[in-house]
Each structure stands twice: as structure tokens, then as C-alpha cells.
Amino acid sequence: MRRRSLPLVLALTLVPLACKVSTSDTSAPAKDGADDEAKPDADDADAGTAKPDGPKPGRAADEDPGGLPECPADAGDDSYCTDDGKLAGRWVMADMLRIPASAELIFEAKHAEAEGQPSLSVAIDGDELYIKQVTCGSCARVLGQGFRGALSSMSEAQIRAVEDRLGLPEGRDVLTSTAQWREYAASEAGTEALTELSTVTDR
């Protein structure tokens, strides 16, 4: 009797095992789908990472088409704010300004042989203007001033104030776009003016 019942016992044991294999195969696509759904979350996390000198991407930038940060409550003459309270441009110490690698350098003059090692760099990146005027590159802390601003968000008066602070000659039209800055830097008058400003030193 025991020998006859052995095949029946084995058959009953194998049936559940076959069901388990079938269940495992069916669940495999669902696991792959879960991984696919998880990928956008990883991308979102990368997109929300702020970069030091650039605009902050992610949902915050999508909500604000201009991508401009809030104007600080203690904004002084170094800051240029829009009517709706956004920071459109700002002056900082020269060693605090970082010109991004994506920017187009439209003017640069360095004087490593001169006392104080002054220099001037002007770059544009889309709508943004970057100015880095070093008046003492050989000092323990690099001295000078740096500017970054979105020209289309600034008023003509604000842009004029930037040009006056840099020291551009009077009696000319305000450079209200990055295209105009590029054209000015390439012109004879612009190259001469910017070259002279690149020699300004604190020494």
C-alpha cells in the first residue's frame, strides 16, 4: 500500500511548486514597471539640485518663468530689483563672481606684468551679463568688483547705473541687451574703453 501511494504523494507535492513558478513569472513585468516609475523621481532629484552660479532649476524655476530669486530685504545700491520684487542684477566682490563655462567671453584683458595685476572680463550667457573687474589680482584677497544680471529684467536706468559704475564713457546709447554688449566690445571704441578699464588698479 505504501508503494502505491508514493506517486500520488509526489504528484500532490509538485502541483503547488508549479503554481509558484507560474506566479513568479507573472510578477516579473510588474517589478520592471515599478523600476520605470522610480526613474523620474531620481531625475527630479537631480533637477532640483542648485548650482552655485547659475539659476536654480526644478519646480521653483517652472513656477517663476524668469527664474529670478527674491530681492533681499536689505538690498542696497549693489542690487537691482524688479517692480515685482525679483533680483535682476547684483554687484559682488570680484573673487565671489563665477563666470559659467557656457558663457561667451566677449572681452578679456589681463595685465600680469603690471603692478597689482589688474584685469577685466566681460561675458554673456543668453540674457545674462557678467563683468569681472579685478583691481588687484596679486593681493592676499583678490580685489575688485563683479556683476551678474539679467538685462531683459532690468530697467534702462538700472543698466545705465551698471555702465556708470564700471566706468564706460558717457554720451552713448545704453547697452540694453547682450547682443549690444557683444557689438560694443567688438567695436573700436568699445575695445579701447574696456582696455583702459582693465588697467584700473588699487595699488
C-alpha positions as CSV (number, residue, x, y, z in Angstrom):
1,M,0.0,0.0,0.0
2,R,2.8,2.4,0.8
3,R,4.4,1.9,-2.6
4,R,1.2,2.6,-4.5
5,S,0.5,5.8,-2.6
6,L,4.1,7.2,-3.2
7,P,3.4,8.5,-6.8
8,L,0.2,10.2,-5.6
9,V,2.1,12.0,-2.8
10,L,4.8,13.2,-5.3
11,A,2.2,14.4,-7.7
12,L,0.4,16.4,-5.0
13,T,3.7,17.9,-3.9
14,L,4.7,19.0,-7.4
15,V,1.4,20.8,-8.2
16,P,2.0,23.7,-5.7
17,L,5.6,24.0,-6.9
18,A,4.4,24.5,-10.5
19,C,2.0,27.2,-9.3
20,K,4.7,29.1,-7.5
21,V,6.9,29.2,-10.6
22,S,4.0,30.5,-12.7
23,T,3.2,33.2,-10.1
24,S,6.9,34.3,-10.1
25,D,7.0,34.7,-13.9
26,T,3.8,36.7,-13.9
27,S,5.1,39.2,-11.3
28,A,8.4,39.9,-13.2
29,P,6.9,42.5,-15.6
30,A,5.3,44.3,-12.6
31,K,8.7,44.7,-10.9
32,D,10.2,46.2,-14.1
33,G,7.3,48.6,-14.3
34,A,7.9,49.7,-10.7
35,D,11.6,50.5,-11.6
36,D,10.5,52.6,-14.5
37,E,8.2,54.6,-12.3
38,A,11.0,55.2,-9.9
39,K,13.3,56.7,-12.5
40,P,11.5,60.1,-12.9
41,D,11.9,60.6,-9.1
42,A,15.7,60.2,-9.5
43,D,15.7,62.7,-12.4
44,D,13.6,65.1,-10.4
45,A,16.1,64.9,-7.5
46,D,18.9,65.8,-9.9
47,A,17.0,68.6,-11.5
48,G,16.3,70.2,-8.1
49,T,20.0,70.4,-7.2
50,A,21.0,74.1,-7.1
51,K,24.3,75.2,-8.8
52,P,26.4,77.9,-7.2
53,D,26.4,80.4,-10.0
54,G,23.6,79.6,-12.1
55,P,19.7,79.7,-11.9
56,K,18.1,77.1,-9.6
57,P,16.3,74.6,-11.9
58,G,13.4,72.4,-10.9
59,R,9.8,73.2,-9.9
60,A,10.7,76.6,-8.4
61,A,12.1,77.8,-11.7
62,D,9.0,76.4,-13.5
63,E,6.7,78.4,-11.3
64,D,8.7,81.6,-11.9
65,P,9.2,82.0,-15.7
66,G,12.1,84.5,-15.2
67,G,13.9,82.2,-12.8
68,L,14.9,85.2,-10.7
69,P,15.4,84.9,-6.9
70,E,13.6,87.2,-4.5
71,C,15.2,90.6,-3.9
72,P,16.8,90.7,-0.4
73,A,15.0,92.9,2.1
74,D,18.3,94.8,2.8
75,A,19.0,95.4,-0.9
76,G,21.3,98.4,-1.4
77,D,23.0,100.2,-4.3
78,D,24.7,96.9,-5.2
79,S,21.4,95.2,-6.1
80,Y,18.9,95.9,-8.9
81,C,15.3,94.7,-8.2
82,T,12.3,94.5,-10.4
83,D,8.9,96.1,-9.6
84,D,7.6,92.7,-8.5
85,G,10.4,92.1,-6.0
86,K,12.8,89.9,-8.0
87,L,16.6,90.3,-8.0
88,A,17.6,91.1,-11.6
89,G,21.2,92.1,-11.1
90,R,23.8,92.5,-8.4
91,W,27.4,93.6,-7.7
92,V,29.6,91.4,-5.6
93,M,33.3,91.2,-4.7
94,A,35.4,90.1,-7.8
95,D,36.5,86.8,-6.1
96,M,32.9,85.9,-5.5
97,L,31.8,86.0,-9.1
98,R,31.9,82.8,-11.1
99,I,31.5,83.1,-14.9
100,P,30.0,79.8,-16.1
101,A,31.7,77.7,-18.7
102,S,28.7,78.1,-21.0
103,A,29.2,81.8,-21.2
104,E,30.7,83.6,-24.3
105,L,33.7,85.7,-23.4
106,I,33.3,88.9,-25.5
107,F,36.2,90.8,-23.9
108,E,39.2,89.9,-21.7
109,A,42.3,91.8,-20.9
110,K,44.8,90.7,-18.2
111,H,47.9,92.5,-17.2
112,A,50.0,90.0,-15.2
113,E,53.2,92.1,-15.7
114,A,51.6,95.3,-14.3
115,E,51.7,96.2,-10.6
116,G,48.6,94.8,-8.9
117,Q,47.9,92.5,-11.9
118,P,44.6,94.2,-12.9
119,S,42.2,92.6,-15.4
120,L,38.7,92.9,-16.9
121,S,36.5,90.1,-18.3
122,V,33.0,90.6,-19.9
123,A,30.9,87.6,-20.8
124,I,27.4,86.9,-21.9
125,D,25.2,83.8,-21.4
126,G,21.8,84.0,-23.0
127,D,20.2,87.1,-21.4
128,E,22.8,87.4,-18.6
129,L,25.7,89.7,-18.5
130,Y,28.9,89.0,-16.4
131,I,31.5,91.6,-15.6
132,K,34.6,90.8,-13.6
133,Q,36.9,93.8,-12.9
134,V,39.9,92.9,-10.9
135,T,41.8,95.9,-9.5
136,C,44.4,93.9,-7.5
137,G,45.0,90.3,-8.6
138,S,48.2,90.0,-6.6
139,C,46.7,90.9,-3.3
140,A,46.1,88.4,-0.5
141,R,42.4,88.6,-1.3
142,V,41.7,89.5,-4.9
143,L,40.2,93.0,-5.0
144,G,37.7,94.4,-7.5
145,Q,34.1,94.0,-8.4
146,G,31.9,91.6,-10.2
147,F,28.4,91.9,-11.7
148,R,25.8,89.4,-12.9
149,G,22.4,90.5,-14.2
150,A,19.5,89.5,-16.5
151,L,19.4,92.5,-18.8
152,S,15.8,92.0,-20.0
153,S,14.6,92.2,-16.4
154,M,16.4,95.4,-15.7
155,S,15.2,98.9,-16.5
156,E,17.3,101.2,-18.7
157,A,18.1,103.4,-15.7
158,Q,19.5,100.3,-13.9
159,I,21.6,99.3,-16.8
160,R,22.9,102.8,-17.1
161,A,23.9,102.6,-13.4
162,V,25.8,99.4,-14.1
163,E,27.7,101.0,-17.0
164,D,28.5,104.1,-15.0
165,R,29.8,102.1,-12.1
166,L,32.0,100.1,-14.5
167,G,33.2,103.4,-15.9
168,L,32.1,103.3,-19.5
169,P,32.3,106.7,-21.3
170,E,29.2,109.0,-21.3
171,G,27.4,110.2,-24.3
172,R,26.4,106.9,-25.9
173,D,23.3,104.7,-26.0
174,V,22.6,102.3,-23.1
175,L,23.5,98.7,-23.9
176,T,20.2,97.1,-23.0
177,S,20.9,93.6,-24.5
178,T,23.7,91.1,-24.6
179,A,23.8,91.4,-28.4
180,Q,24.5,95.1,-28.0
181,W,27.3,94.4,-25.4
182,R,28.9,91.9,-27.9
183,E,28.7,94.5,-30.7
184,Y,30.1,97.2,-28.4
185,A,33.0,95.0,-27.2
186,A,33.9,94.2,-30.8
187,S,33.9,97.9,-31.9
188,E,37.0,100.1,-31.9
189,A,35.5,102.5,-29.4
190,G,34.3,99.7,-27.1
191,T,37.6,97.8,-27.2
192,E,39.5,101.0,-26.4
193,A,37.3,101.9,-23.5
194,L,37.2,98.4,-22.0
195,T,41.0,98.0,-22.4
196,E,41.5,101.2,-20.4
197,L,39.2,100.0,-17.7
198,S,41.1,96.7,-17.5
199,T,44.2,98.7,-16.2
200,V,42.4,100.2,-13.2
201,T,44.2,99.2,-10.0
202,D,44.1,99.7,-6.3
203,R,47.9,99.6,-6.0
